[in-house]
Structure formats: structure tokens, C-alpha cells
């Protein structure tokens, strides 16, 4: 499987990482690592998260949420 960000979600992710980094050096990088860890977790286990409809799942952590659309071909 592969993933891609919705353009607005990618902008929000980058802005969040920059905001965390401006607060504490290294925090933005750790935030990004955690987002990518969760993305990999969802790629490896697509059944995780709350099912919203047949193709859409929601996964939430304390710092962010991920909506993922499960499709055979993107």
C-alpha cells in the first residue's frame, strides 16, 4: 500500500510541525516522526481506527488525527 496527503492536510501537517519546532527545538521533528509512524502503522494494519464508512477510517492520538481513505488504487 501507499499513502498520499490531501493538499490541505499536508499544509496543516507542515504548519503544525513548524509551530511545534518554534516552541521547542526538536519537537517539530518528533511530531513529524510520530505522524509518519502512525501512517506506517495504518498502512500495515488498515483495519485500525474507527470506521466512518466502507472506505474511510479515523485514527486519533493526543496530538493529531488521521483520516484515511482505503482504496485499492490511488
Backbone bond lengths (Angstrom), bond angles and torsions (degrees), N, CA, C in turn:
res aa  C-N    CA-C-N  psi(-1)  N-CA   C-N-CA  omega(-1)  CA-C   N-CA-C  phi
1 X - - - 1.440 - - 1.524 109.33 -
2 X 1.312 114.16 160.25 1.457 120.09 176.13 1.520 108.21 -134.45
3 X 1.299 116.20 172.34 1.454 120.67 178.80 1.513 109.27 -136.93
4 X 1.318 113.99 161.28 1.459 120.67 169.89 1.520 107.16 -150.48
5 X 1.316 115.30 149.18 1.452 121.45 177.59 1.526 109.58 -84.48
6 X 1.304 116.58 141.80 1.466 120.28 164.96 1.528 104.51 -65.41
7 X 1.326 119.34 140.91 1.474 120.27 -176.57 1.527 114.21 -52.77
8 X 1.326 117.82 -41.80 1.469 119.65 179.29 1.528 111.32 -69.15
9 X 1.323 116.75 -36.11 1.464 120.16 178.13 1.526 110.68 -66.46
10 X 1.322 116.43 -37.96 1.465 119.55 178.71 1.528 110.54 -65.10
11 X 1.326 117.23 -41.63 1.465 120.54 177.57 1.527 110.31 -62.45
12 X 1.329 116.77 -42.23 1.460 121.15 179.67 1.534 110.81 -64.43
13 X 1.331 116.21 -41.66 1.464 121.52 178.18 1.534 110.74 -61.04
14 X 1.328 116.93 -48.62 1.471 120.55 -178.75 1.523 111.27 -65.24
15 X 1.338 117.13 -39.43 1.465 120.16 177.85 1.528 110.61 -65.40
16 X 1.324 117.22 -39.95 1.461 120.84 178.04 1.515 111.77 -63.19
17 X 1.339 116.07 -44.44 1.463 120.07 178.86 1.526 110.53 -62.45
18 X 1.323 116.91 -41.59 1.481 120.51 179.00 1.526 110.40 -64.75
19 X 1.328 116.78 -40.51 1.464 120.22 179.42 1.528 110.70 -63.80
20 X 1.334 117.09 -46.06 1.462 120.10 177.88 1.526 111.21 -61.36
21 X 1.318 115.91 -40.77 1.470 120.38 -179.21 1.525 110.85 -65.49
22 X 1.330 117.20 -35.85 1.466 119.38 179.24 1.531 111.24 -70.93
23 X 1.325 116.61 -26.36 1.470 121.02 177.31 1.524 111.74 -75.47
24 X 1.339 115.51 -47.20 1.475 120.95 -176.32 1.520 107.70 -144.44
25 X 1.319 117.42 123.25 1.455 121.35 178.72 1.526 109.99 -56.94
26 X 1.320 115.17 127.84 1.459 121.65 179.40 1.522 114.05 93.39
27 X 1.331 117.34 -17.55 1.462 120.10 -177.94 1.525 111.74 -69.42
28 X 1.310 117.44 -36.73 1.463 120.66 177.03 1.513 111.47 -62.55
29 X 1.324 116.15 -40.67 1.462 120.40 178.39 1.524 110.43 -65.58
30 X 1.322 116.87 -42.70 1.474 120.12 178.86 1.529 110.83 -64.44
31 X 1.333 116.21 -38.36 1.458 120.71 176.00 1.530 109.97 -60.11
32 X 1.320 117.37 -48.76 1.460 121.42 178.90 1.516 112.19 -59.87
33 X 1.318 116.68 -42.31 1.469 120.26 178.12 1.522 111.19 -61.21
34 X 1.326 116.57 -39.70 1.467 120.65 -179.90 1.531 111.07 -68.46
35 X 1.322 116.94 -40.42 1.466 119.73 177.18 1.524 109.73 -60.90
36 X 1.330 117.71 -47.00 1.460 120.24 -179.75 1.527 112.19 -67.84
37 X 1.332 117.67 -30.66 1.470 120.65 175.54 1.529 109.78 -64.19
38 X 1.335 116.45 -43.30 1.466 120.51 179.37 1.529 110.40 -67.69
39 X 1.319 117.63 -39.96 1.469 120.12 176.67 1.521 109.79 -58.57
40 X 1.329 117.66 -45.60 1.465 120.11 179.22 1.523 110.89 -64.32
41 X 1.324 116.98 -39.49 1.459 121.52 176.99 1.529 110.55 -59.00
42 X 1.326 116.45 -42.99 1.463 120.21 179.08 1.526 112.24 -70.46
43 X 1.312 117.10 -34.23 1.466 119.61 175.83 1.526 110.63 -65.38
44 X 1.326 115.95 -39.47 1.461 120.64 -179.64 1.526 112.76 -76.49
45 X 1.346 116.56 -25.96 1.468 122.24 -175.49 1.525 109.60 -136.06
46 X 1.324 118.28 71.32 1.462 120.46 -173.65 1.529 114.80 -62.89
47 X 1.323 117.51 -12.00 1.468 119.94 178.78 1.524 112.57 -82.09
48 X 1.340 118.39 -8.27 1.464 121.44 178.48 1.525 110.79 -69.13
49 X 1.290 115.35 157.79 1.458 121.06 177.62 1.514 111.36 90.55
50 X 1.305 114.55 165.24 1.461 121.22 -179.95 1.526 109.68 -79.62
51 X 1.305 116.07 129.29 1.459 120.81 179.88 1.528 109.19 -77.05
52 X 1.320 116.24 122.47 1.460 121.92 178.79 1.525 109.85 -95.42
53 X 1.308 116.13 -41.46 1.465 123.39 172.06 1.521 107.03 -153.65
54 X 1.327 119.95 -177.24 1.473 119.66 -174.87 1.534 115.68 -56.52
55 X 1.333 117.61 -28.47 1.470 119.89 -177.78 1.519 113.94 -112.62
56 X 1.320 119.62 -3.05 1.461 121.74 -172.80 1.523 110.97 -121.40
57 X 1.351 114.72 130.79 1.457 121.35 177.55 1.512 109.65 -128.64
58 X 1.337 115.45 153.45 1.458 122.58 -179.23 1.524 108.19 -122.88
59 X 1.330 115.79 129.89 1.460 122.18 177.67 1.522 106.80 -126.67
60 X 1.323 116.67 131.22 1.460 120.32 -176.11 1.522 110.69 -127.23
61 X 1.327 115.60 139.48 1.459 122.03 172.04 1.527 106.77 -121.74
62 X 1.306 117.08 -176.66 1.464 119.07 -179.81 1.528 112.82 -70.49
63 X 1.333 117.98 -23.31 1.465 120.76 -175.47 1.529 113.89 -106.19
64 X 1.328 118.27 -18.47 1.460 119.93 -175.40 1.522 110.38 -162.86
65 X 1.324 114.62 167.53 1.467 122.04 174.42 1.513 108.46 -125.67
66 X 1.318 115.36 150.71 1.453 121.41 176.95 1.523 107.70 -125.91
67 X 1.317 115.90 128.25 1.452 121.54 169.07 1.510 106.20 -104.48
68 X 1.308 116.93 128.23 1.456 118.17 179.38 1.517 109.58 -126.52
69 X 1.307 113.97 137.71 1.446 122.56 178.27 1.516 106.86 -104.61
70 X 1.309 115.89 119.17 1.459 121.13 -177.70 1.519 109.10 -91.55
71 X 1.313 115.41 115.49 1.464 121.57 178.10 1.511 108.73 -136.33
72 X 1.284 115.40 149.76 1.469 119.31 178.38 1.528 110.65 -68.95
73 X 1.323 116.87 -38.16 1.465 121.50 -179.20 1.524 109.38 -132.76
74 X 1.312 115.88 126.44 1.456 120.42 177.36 1.513 108.23 -108.29
